[in-house]
């Protein structure tokens, strides 16, 4: 599972969402993308939400999630 930012080019969605993050998971050549529209406040808690998402989408043969702060289910995996 990979997380990356989506550049909104300064646009604001529905007059409140200023940040967008995408999460991509893949198995057997099939990928799915989840896009999260966030406010500045909700973005601060996104890493904890991502941990919950990683627990929901569990694949034995997919790399575990490592969050930007170095924590997560794949922390320490080389």
OpenMM code with the backbone's topology and positions (N, CA, C; nanometers):
from openmm import Vec3, app, unit

residues = "UNK UNK UNK UNK UNK UNK UNK UNK UNK UNK UNK UNK UNK UNK UNK UNK UNK UNK UNK UNK UNK UNK UNK UNK UNK UNK UNK UNK UNK UNK UNK UNK UNK UNK UNK UNK UNK UNK UNK UNK UNK UNK UNK UNK UNK UNK UNK UNK UNK UNK UNK UNK UNK UNK UNK UNK UNK UNK UNK UNK UNK UNK UNK UNK UNK UNK UNK UNK UNK UNK UNK UNK UNK UNK UNK UNK UNK UNK".split()
positions = [
    Vec3(0.0858, -0.1161, 0.0000),
    Vec3(0.0000, 0.0000, 0.0000),
    Vec3(0.0906, 0.1224, 0.0000),
    Vec3(0.0591, 0.2149, -0.0859),
    Vec3(0.1386, 0.3359, -0.1014),
    Vec3(0.0487, 0.4560, -0.0844),
    Vec3(0.0990, 0.5593, -0.0173),
    Vec3(0.0250, 0.6832, -0.0028),
    Vec3(0.1043, 0.7945, -0.0701),
    Vec3(0.0344, 0.8834, -0.1412),
    Vec3(0.1023, 0.9968, -0.2008),
    Vec3(0.0082, 1.1173, -0.2053),
    Vec3(0.0666, 1.2385, -0.2070),
    Vec3(-0.0168, 1.3592, -0.2143),
    Vec3(-0.0668, 1.3826, -0.3563),
    Vec3(-0.1822, 1.4466, -0.3682),
    Vec3(-0.2374, 1.4875, -0.4966),
    Vec3(-0.2400, 1.6399, -0.4961),
    Vec3(-0.1781, 1.7002, -0.5950),
    Vec3(-0.1708, 1.8457, -0.6031),
    Vec3(-0.3038, 1.9007, -0.6537),
    Vec3(-0.3713, 1.9782, -0.5719),
    Vec3(-0.4990, 2.0388, -0.6102),
    Vec3(-0.4804, 2.1741, -0.6782),
    Vec3(-0.3550, 2.2128, -0.6983),
    Vec3(-0.3229, 2.3383, -0.7670),
    Vec3(-0.3910, 2.4592, -0.7033),
    Vec3(-0.4037, 2.4561, -0.5719),
    Vec3(-0.4638, 2.5681, -0.5005),
    Vec3(-0.6155, 2.5696, -0.4992),
    Vec3(-0.6783, 2.4739, -0.5643),
    Vec3(-0.8248, 2.4684, -0.5664),
    Vec3(-0.8790, 2.4169, -0.4336),
    Vec3(-1.0002, 2.4588, -0.4009),
    Vec3(-1.0689, 2.4155, -0.2788),
    Vec3(-1.1951, 2.3428, -0.3215),
    Vec3(-1.2129, 2.2200, -0.2737),
    Vec3(-1.3285, 2.1382, -0.3102),
    Vec3(-1.4398, 2.1581, -0.2090),
    Vec3(-1.5586, 2.1854, -0.2552),
    Vec3(-1.6776, 2.2101, -0.1722),
    Vec3(-1.6513, 2.3131, -0.0620),
    Vec3(-1.5724, 2.4123, -0.0947),
    Vec3(-1.5435, 2.5260, -0.0059),
    Vec3(-1.4782, 2.4881, 0.1265),
    Vec3(-1.4204, 2.3668, 0.1397),
    Vec3(-1.3527, 2.3356, 0.2657),
    Vec3(-1.2364, 2.2390, 0.2525),
    Vec3(-1.2313, 2.1550, 0.1504),
    Vec3(-1.1246, 2.0547, 0.1389),
    Vec3(-1.0086, 2.1109, 0.0584),
    Vec3(-0.8934, 2.1240, 0.1230),
    Vec3(-0.7768, 2.1844, 0.0592),
    Vec3(-0.6634, 2.0862, 0.0367),
    Vec3(-0.6738, 1.9664, 0.0929),
    Vec3(-0.5681, 1.8665, 0.0834),
    Vec3(-0.6272, 1.7380, 0.0271),
    Vec3(-0.5511, 1.6714, -0.0594),
    Vec3(-0.5949, 1.5424, -0.1135),
    Vec3(-0.4809, 1.4423, -0.1010),
    Vec3(-0.5121, 1.3245, -0.0530),
    Vec3(-0.4147, 1.2159, -0.0427),
    Vec3(-0.4724, 1.0946, -0.1129),
    Vec3(-0.3890, 1.0218, -0.1820),
    Vec3(-0.4300, 0.8992, -0.2500),
    Vec3(-0.3603, 0.7812, -0.1840),
    Vec3(-0.4310, 0.6700, -0.1741),
    Vec3(-0.3757, 0.5452, -0.1234),
    Vec3(-0.3974, 0.4417, -0.2328),
    Vec3(-0.2904, 0.3703, -0.2667),
    Vec3(-0.2960, 0.2703, -0.3731),
    Vec3(-0.2577, 0.1348, -0.3148),
    Vec3(-0.3371, 0.0328, -0.3448),
    Vec3(-0.3049, -0.1041, -0.3071),
    Vec3(-0.3121, -0.1891, -0.4332),
    Vec3(-0.2302, -0.2946, -0.4366),
    Vec3(-0.2235, -0.3782, -0.5553),
    Vec3(-0.2097, -0.5233, -0.5139),
    Vec3(-0.2741, -0.6099, -0.5893),
    Vec3(-0.2596, -0.7539, -0.5693),
    Vec3(-0.2829, -0.8223, -0.7026),
    Vec3(-0.1928, -0.9098, -0.7375),
    Vec3(-0.2036, -0.9893, -0.8602),
    Vec3(-0.2262, -0.9031, -0.9836),
    Vec3(-0.1593, -0.7886, -0.9884),
    Vec3(-0.1701, -0.7018, -1.1046),
    Vec3(-0.2916, -0.6113, -1.1071),
    Vec3(-0.3788, -0.6217, -1.0077),
    Vec3(-0.4963, -0.5340, -1.0000),
    Vec3(-0.4726, -0.4292, -0.8923),
    Vec3(-0.4933, -0.3045, -0.9288),
    Vec3(-0.4722, -0.1946, -0.8351),
    Vec3(-0.6042, -0.1256, -0.8051),
    Vec3(-0.6146, -0.0717, -0.6843),
    Vec3(-0.7269, 0.0157, -0.6560),
    Vec3(-0.6761, 0.1390, -0.5833),
    Vec3(-0.7426, 0.2484, -0.6093),
    Vec3(-0.7025, 0.3787, -0.5585),
    Vec3(-0.8129, 0.4322, -0.4685),
    Vec3(-0.7731, 0.4856, -0.3549),
    Vec3(-0.8645, 0.5549, -0.2643),
    Vec3(-0.8161, 0.6989, -0.2546),
    Vec3(-0.9056, 0.7927, -0.2784),
    Vec3(-0.8715, 0.9339, -0.2693),
    Vec3(-0.9433, 0.9939, -0.1488),
    Vec3(-0.8689, 1.0681, -0.0688),
    Vec3(-0.9228, 1.1294, 0.0519),
    Vec3(-0.9102, 1.2799, 0.0400),
    Vec3(-1.0237, 1.3474, 0.0435),
    Vec3(-1.0272, 1.4926, 0.0449),
    Vec3(-1.0300, 1.5347, 0.1910),
    Vec3(-0.9363, 1.6196, 0.2302),
    Vec3(-0.9183, 1.6523, 0.3713),
    Vec3(-0.9149, 1.8030, 0.3940),
    Vec3(-0.9588, 1.8411, 0.5133),
    Vec3(-0.9377, 1.9789, 0.5582),
    Vec3(-0.7990, 1.9829, 0.6216),
    Vec3(-0.7507, 2.1018, 0.6504),
    Vec3(-0.6195, 2.1116, 0.7157),
    Vec3(-0.6211, 2.0417, 0.8513),
    Vec3(-0.7329, 2.0519, 0.9231),
    Vec3(-0.7424, 1.9864, 1.0543),
    Vec3(-0.7482, 1.8345, 1.0416),
    Vec3(-0.8266, 1.7830, 0.9473),
    Vec3(-0.8365, 1.6376, 0.9326),
    Vec3(-0.7060, 1.5787, 0.8789),
    Vec3(-0.6293, 1.6568, 0.8053),
    Vec3(-0.5005, 1.6090, 0.7541),
    Vec3(-0.4050, 1.5757, 0.8688),
    Vec3(-0.4158, 1.6499, 0.9783),
    Vec3(-0.3276, 1.6250, 1.0934),
    Vec3(-0.3478, 1.4858, 1.1506),
    Vec3(-0.4678, 1.4283, 1.1368),
    Vec3(-0.4989, 1.2958, 1.1914),
    Vec3(-0.4965, 1.1857, 1.0851),
    Vec3(-0.4530, 1.2187, 0.9650),
    Vec3(-0.4627, 1.1226, 0.8552),
    Vec3(-0.3768, 0.9978, 0.8776),
    Vec3(-0.2601, 1.0125, 0.9376),
    Vec3(-0.1739, 0.8959, 0.9592),
    Vec3(-0.2412, 0.7917, 1.0479),
    Vec3(-0.3142, 0.8352, 1.1501),
    Vec3(-0.3841, 0.7381, 1.2349),
    Vec3(-0.4982, 0.6722, 1.1577),
    Vec3(-0.5639, 0.7471, 1.0703),
    Vec3(-0.6682, 0.6878, 0.9857),
    Vec3(-0.6078, 0.5890, 0.8874),
    Vec3(-0.4899, 0.6192, 0.8362),
    Vec3(-0.4237, 0.5303, 0.7417),
    Vec3(-0.3894, 0.3967, 0.8071),
    Vec3(-0.3538, 0.3993, 0.9331),
    Vec3(-0.3274, 0.2742, 1.0052),
    Vec3(-0.4534, 0.1883, 1.0099),
    Vec3(-0.5678, 0.2505, 1.0337),
    Vec3(-0.6946, 0.1767, 1.0345),
    Vec3(-0.7252, 0.1192, 0.8967),
    Vec3(-0.6982, 0.1969, 0.7929),
    Vec3(-0.7220, 0.1506, 0.6565),
    Vec3(-0.6325, 0.0313, 0.6248),
    Vec3(-0.5073, 0.0379, 0.6678),
    Vec3(-0.4142, -0.0720, 0.6420),
    Vec3(-0.4623, -0.2009, 0.7067),
    Vec3(-0.5284, -0.1908, 0.8209),
    Vec3(-0.5811, -0.3104, 0.8869),
    Vec3(-0.7023, -0.3675, 0.8150),
    Vec3(-0.7766, -0.2838, 0.7449),
    Vec3(-0.8946, -0.3294, 0.6718),
    Vec3(-0.8536, -0.4011, 0.5432),
    Vec3(-0.7579, -0.3439, 0.4691),
    Vec3(-0.7117, -0.4011, 0.3436),
    Vec3(-0.5856, -0.4804, 0.3691),
    Vec3(-0.6011, -0.6050, 0.4065),
    Vec3(-0.4868, -0.6879, 0.4428),
    Vec3(-0.4608, -0.7907, 0.3335),
    Vec3(-0.3393, -0.7890, 0.2811),
    Vec3(-0.2969, -0.8879, 0.1836),
    Vec3(-0.1674, -0.9492, 0.2355),
    Vec3(-0.1601, -1.0807, 0.2402),
    Vec3(-0.0416, -1.1470, 0.2926),
    Vec3(0.0840, -1.1167, 0.2121),
    Vec3(0.0700, -1.1016, 0.0809),
    Vec3(0.1885, -1.0857, -0.0018),
    Vec3(0.2108, -0.9428, -0.0484),
    Vec3(0.1506, -0.8456, 0.0170),
    Vec3(0.1715, -0.7063, -0.0200),
    Vec3(0.2570, -0.6399, 0.0875),
    Vec3(0.3383, -0.5456, 0.0488),
    Vec3(0.4238, -0.4763, 0.1456),
    Vec3(0.3376, -0.4070, 0.2500),
    Vec3(0.3834, -0.4114, 0.3713),
    Vec3(0.3087, -0.3471, 0.4789),
    Vec3(0.3287, -0.1959, 0.4732),
    Vec3(0.2375, -0.1234, 0.5338),
    Vec3(0.2386, 0.0228, 0.5298),
    Vec3(0.3463, 0.0781, 0.6225),
    Vec3(0.4243, 0.1716, 0.5708),
    Vec3(0.5173, 0.2493, 0.6518),
    Vec3(0.4765, 0.3947, 0.6330),
    Vec3(0.4379, 0.4581, 0.7429),
    Vec3(0.3904, 0.5961, 0.7376),
    Vec3(0.5079, 0.6928, 0.7286),
    Vec3(0.4822, 0.8171, 0.6879),
    Vec3(0.5907, 0.9142, 0.6745),
    Vec3(0.6711, 0.9362, 0.8030),
    Vec3(0.6089, 0.9157, 0.9185),
    Vec3(0.6820, 0.9336, 1.0446),
    Vec3(0.7605, 0.8084, 1.0841),
    Vec3(0.7616, 0.7049, 0.9978),
    Vec3(0.8389, 0.5842, 1.0239),
    Vec3(0.7658, 0.4771, 1.1004),
    Vec3(0.6421, 0.5037, 1.1425),
    Vec3(0.5646, 0.4043, 1.2146),
    Vec3(0.4740, 0.3304, 1.1168),
    Vec3(0.3993, 0.2368, 1.1658),
    Vec3(0.3058, 0.1617, 1.0832),
    Vec3(0.3364, 0.0145, 1.0884),
    Vec3(0.2533, -0.0622, 1.0199),
    Vec3(0.2641, -0.2076, 1.0263),
    Vec3(0.3910, -0.2599, 0.9601),
    Vec3(0.4559, -0.1793, 0.8757),
    Vec3(0.5778, -0.2235, 0.8095),
    Vec3(0.7021, -0.1574, 0.8625),
    Vec3(0.6909, -0.0848, 0.9741),
    Vec3(0.8065, -0.0166, 1.0313),
    Vec3(0.9153, -0.1184, 1.0630),
    Vec3(1.0349, -0.0879, 1.0206),
    Vec3(1.1483, -0.1773, 1.0438),
    Vec3(1.1653, -0.2829, 0.9366),
    Vec3(1.0735, -0.2914, 0.8410),
    Vec3(1.0849, -0.3895, 0.7325),
    Vec3(1.1833, -0.3368, 0.6296),
    Vec3(1.2741, -0.4216, 0.5852),
    Vec3(1.3744, -0.3791, 0.4854),
    Vec3(1.3490, -0.4475, 0.3550),
] * unit.nanometer
topology = app.Topology()
chain = topology.addChain("A")
for resn in residues:
    res = topology.addResidue(resn, chain)
    for name in ("N", "CA", "C"):
        topology.addAtom(name, app.Element.getBySymbol(name[0]), res)
